Amino acid sequence: MGTENPNRTNFSPRPMTSPFSAPQNASPFSSAGPVAGPESSAFRPNNPIASSQVPPSFSSGPPAFRSLQPGRSNDPAGPPPPSSYGQPQTGSFQRFSSPQFSPAQVPSPQTSFGEQTVVAPPVRPPAGPFSSPPVSFQLRPQPPIPVGSPPQSINTVQPGMNAASSIGSPFAAPGTNLQPSSPPMRATYSATQGTMQSAFTGYPSQQPNAVLQAPPVNSVAFPPQQGGYTPGPPAASRPYLSQQGSYMQSPPVAAPGGIYSRDRMQHPSSLPPTGPAQGLVEDFSSLHLGSVPGSLDAGIDSKALSRPLDGDLEPKSFAEMYPLNCSSRYLRLSTCGIPNSQSLASKWHLPLGAVVCPLAEAPEGEEVPIVNFVTTGIIRCKRCRTYVNPYVTFTDHGRKWRCNICSLLNDVPGEYYAQLDASGRRIDLDQRPELTKGSVEFIAPTEYMIRPPMPPLYFFLIDVSVCAVRSGMLEVVAQTIKSCLDSLPGFPRTQIGFITYDSTVHFYNMKSSLTQPQMMVVSDLDDIFVPLPDDLLVNLSESRTVVDAFLDSLPSMFQENVNVESAFGPALKAALMVMSQLGGKLLIFQNTLPSLGAGRLRLRGDDARVYGTDKEHTLRVPEDPFYKQMAADFSKFQIAVNVYAFSDKYTDIATLGTLAKYTGGQVYYYPNFVSSVHKDKLRHELARDLTRETAWEAVLRIRCGRGVRFTSYHGNFMLRSTDLMALPAVDCDKAYAMQLCLEETLLTTDTVYFQVALLYTSSSAERRIRVHTVAAPVVIDLGQMYRLADTGAVVSLLSRLAIEKSLCYKLEEARASVQLRIVKALREYRNLYAVQHRLGGRMIYPESLKLLPLYGLALCRSTPLRGGYADAQLDERCAAGYTMMALPAKKLLKLLYPNLIRLDEYLLKSSFADESENIWERLPLAAESLDSRGLYIYDDGFRFVIWFGRMLSPDIARSLLGEDFATDYSKVFLTERDNEMSRRLTRIIKKYRESDPSYYQLCHLVRQGEQPREGFFLLANLVEDQVGGTNGYTDWILQLQRQVQQNA
Amino acid sequence: MDLEPFLWLIFFLMNMGLIAFNLFQIVSLSDLEADYLNPYESSSRINSVVIPEYLLHGAFCILFLLTGQWFFFVVTLPIAYLNFRKFMKREHLIDVTEVFRVLSAEKKLRVVKLGFYFVLFILVMIRLVFSVINSTVDESEAIHFLGLF
C-alpha cells in the first residue's frame, strides 16, 4: 500500500520499544517460553490503551500497519513468522511476532524495519536508563525480547527514512524526543488519518477474516510502545503508565501460556479494532469528519433527528473485537469500555452495568453447545469459582491454567490435560467448545444438587367467582390448559395440580385410580389446611384421564356460581403447602380483589384523595406485608408465580404483582377481559407460558474481575445472598439487570471479564450450568466509554431504575431523574470537546448514544411513568412496570419506540414478490407520518393498532372489514375474508406475530378522528408528538440542549 | 436513698440488654453479608428481637422519666422517638425480600445505636458506682457530683 512513508514514521517508535522492552520483558517471556508468548503480548495489550494516549504518532503508523498486516494476521494462528519475513514491508510488523519465535533469527526483516531503526539507535543506548524509570515499560511484556534483537540491526538502516518523514522528527530525537512528541504528533496524526482510513478500507478487501483481527493488533501494538517511550512527560505519560501497569499484570498472567498469545491474537487483538482505534486517535478530528457527534441547530429540522427505524442496533464493533464473547442476546454491557478509575466512572452519568438474558432464544444453528465433564468434574478456578472459558490461558505445557478473572494458577486435571502446540494452543481446542465459545452449557454432576432434580410442576390457582365465569375466563383457561397438556415440558415426569377458590377453597383429588376428580371444599379460611396428604399434585401422565375430565367439567361446574368473594390469601397459602415439597410454577388466575381471609386488600386505588399527593406512590407498592412474606416463602420453596389478572375493576396489581416480582415470575394483565375479544391473547400467552422451555430451581450469579463489583440488581427475582439471584423458574423472556461499580480507585488490568453462570434444572431432569463469558476492555478516557456505549443496555437499566424510583417517589421525580441523567451525560460529553472546538449551539452526542434522548423521551411517556395519575389506570401502570422490569433489552426498545408501518400500498400491490422487505419499513412515530389516505399498523410487541385514514379508499376498508367498515370500529374485529387483500393483511399480521412470539398482539382497529379511541390507542403513543403537557421530540431535544448548555 | 443503687443496677442491666439486642442484630446482618446465613433466617432472627428491643428501650426511657433522671431521659428520647416512628410506619421489621438493598443502611443504624448504648453504658456505670459508694458512706462524706448528670 501507499503506506510506506507514513508507516515509517510510525514505525520508528517501535524499535525504541523493542530495546526497552527487551530487558524488562525478558522475564515474562521467558516464563512463557519462546514459542508464541511474545507475539501475542505485543499485539493485544496495546489497542485500547495505546489508542487513547498515543494517538498522534500512532495514528500515522496504524494505517501503514494495517495494510501490512494481512500477512501478519496469520501469525497468531501459528507459524506465520517465516512467511512474514519474506515480505519486506510486512516484515516490520511480523517482526514483532516473528522475533518471539526466535529472536536471533530476526535479521531478514530488518531491512524493512530500517525505518524504525532511526529511532532505535538513539534509543538503544539510553534504553537501559529508560527502561528502569518507566515502570510501565517493564510491565509490557509484549514487544520485549523478540523485538529487541532485530531492532538494532534495523537502526542502522533507517536513519534516512526518518529524515524523510517530517512526522518522524519528534520520534527521531532519541529518548528525549519521545516525550515531547504529543503536540507534534497530533498534527501528523490528523494528516495521516486520511491515509489510515484508506488503508483500512482497502484492508478488509484483501484479507477478510484474518485481516480484521490483525490490523487492530498492529495498530494497538504501536501505541503501547510509544507510551512506553514517553515516560518523560509526566502529564501525558500518566495515563499511559497506569494502563501499562495494567498491561503488565495481564501479560504476565496470561503470557506464560502459549495459548495466551493465541487468545490475545484472536480476541483482544480485535478489541480496539480499527474502528475504535481510529476513533480514539482521531477524537477531536473526528468531529470534523462528522462521524462521532451529530449536531443540531436551534431551528431543528425534525427529519434530521435520529430514530431507530432499523430497530435496535447493537454495537457490532464490540462483538468483532472479542469474537469469543457470548452473543449480545445473552449479555449486554451498558458500555463496553470499563472505566479504569473511579473518577472516570463518576463522569459516566448513565448507569454502568449489564443486562443479562441467560436463556435468550438462539436462532437456528447458534444453540449453546452442551458440554459434559463426566470424568473430570467441571473445571473451575479454585479461588473465585470461575468456570473454564475461552479466556483462560494454559501454561506449563498445558498442565496448569490461569483463571482470567482472578489470575490464580490452577492445575489441569489429568483427564482434561492436553498438550499445547507450538503457538500455545491446546491441541484439542476444536473439540472443546468451552474453550472456543462464549456461551456453553455444562452438565452438572451431583455436587451441584441439593436434592434430585425436580420434575416440571405446574400448579393452577383459579378464581371461580362469578366474574371469572361471566367473563369467560374460566372456560378459556380450562380449554387452553387442556390443549397444552401434551406439550408441557418434561414428559413423563410432569406434575400438575389445581385449586379453585371463591369464598371457599376447593381442592381436587386427582388420584390416577379415579375416573372423576374428587372435589374437597375447605371453608375454614383462618386456619387453612390441606385435606389430603397427597394426590392433590399428581403425575400428569398417570392421571391424564382424571385431569382431562376435570378440565372438561371445570367451566360447567361453576356455571351457576354467584359467589363474588375471593379467598385468595388462604388459597395461596394452601397452594404453598401443596407445592412446598417440590417447588415449580404456580399460575394464578385472579379476577377480583382478594376479599376474604389473610391478604385481603382494600379498594385503595379507588380512593381519589390520595392521587396527586405525596402519598400517591404508596399506591404503587404492595399494601399488605402478607404478600411479600408469601413471595419470600414461594421463592424459598422454588416456586415461581405467574399472575394473570382479568378484572375490569381495581385489583391492586401493585400488591399481587409482588408475588411474581420476587419469584422470578411475570404479570399478565387483561383489563376488562371479555372472552370474545381477548380469548386469543390469553390462549397464546398462557400456552407460551406453559410450553416454553423453562429452567427450574435456578440460581444466577455474575462474576467479574478484580476491582469491579456488582452492587445492585434489578428485575424479577429475589437475592439469596449479596450476589446470588434465586430464580425458581427462568425462561427466554426474562432479563435481569445489574449495576456495577469500581472497588478500587484504579484498575490495573487492561481487560475486565464478566461471567454469568446460571445453575438450573432442565425440564429433562438434568442439572445444568449455563455460562456466558464476556471480556471488555478497560479504557482510560471518557470519549471511548461513550463510543463503546450500548443504547439498548443503557435504556434498559435506565428504565428499570426509573420504575423503581416511581415506587418511592412521584412520577415527576422519576421522570426528572431520567432526564437529569441524560443531560448530565450529554454535558459531560460536550465538555470533552468544548475546549478544542467551537461547538456553538450545536448539540454534541456520541454516535453510539444518538438514540438515547429519544428513548429517554419514550421512557418518560411509557405506561409506568407517563403523565399524572389520570393518564393511565393504576393497575395498568403497575402491570406495565412489572412487565418492563423483566423485558429483555430488544423488546423493551420496541415497546418504547414501536414500529409504525404503512400497509395500504403493499396491500394494493398486485404482486407480492418483495413481501419480505417492504413491510418492514418503519416510519417515525409522529402524526406527520400518518397519511389520511393510508392504512398503518402500529406494533409495540404487545398489541397492534391498525389505523384507517379518513380518506382511505372504501374499497380497502370494505375488503378488510366486510360491510362493517363504516360502523364503530370498537366492535369490529379483523377476520380473514375471502379476498386477496384480507388474506394478505392476515399474512402480514401473522408474520409480525411470529417475529415476536413472547406476547400475542391483539389487533385494535382505529379510524382516524374516532375519539377517544384514536387518542388512547395511537395518538398518545406517538412519542415524537406533543400530546397534552408532554414534550414532542424536537422540544425535548431543545430542552435537553438548553439544560446541557446551562452549566456547561 | 438506699434504693438508688438498685435503680442504677436495673438501668445497668437494661442497658446491657439493649446492647445485647443490638449486637445480636449486627451479627446477624454481618453473617448475612458474609453469606453465613440466608436472608430468611437472618431476617427472622432480627425480627424476633426488634419488638423486645423497642419495648425495652421504651421502658428504659420511661423509667428515667419516672425516676427524675432528666438528663438520661432526654438522651434516650431521640431513639425512642425513632423507634416509635419506625413502628408506626411499619418499617421496623426487616423485609426479607429487600434485605440486601437495605443491608448497609440497617447495619449502619444499628452500629450507631450500639455506639450510643456503649456511651450510655459508661455513664450508667459511673452512676451505679457512685450510688453504691454514696449509699455505703456517710451522708456527709457523700460525693456530690451533680455535673451534668
Boltz contact constraints between the chains, C-beta under 6 A:
constraints:
  - contact:
      token1: [A, 628]
      token2: [B, 97]
      max_distance: 6.0
  - contact:
      token1: [A, 632]
      token2: [B, 96]
      max_distance: 6.0
  - contact:
      token1: [A, 632]
      token2: [B, 97]
      max_distance: 6.0
  - contact:
      token1: [A, 636]
      token2: [B, 40]
      max_distance: 6.0
  - contact:
      token1: [A, 662]
      token2: [B, 97]
      max_distance: 6.0
  - contact:
      token1: [A, 718]
      token2: [B, 97]
      max_distance: 6.0
  - contact:
      token1: [A, 719]
      token2: [B, 100]
      max_distance: 6.0
  - contact:
      token1: [A, 721]
      token2: [B, 35]
      max_distance: 6.0
  - contact:
      token1: [A, 722]
      token2: [B, 100]
      max_distance: 6.0
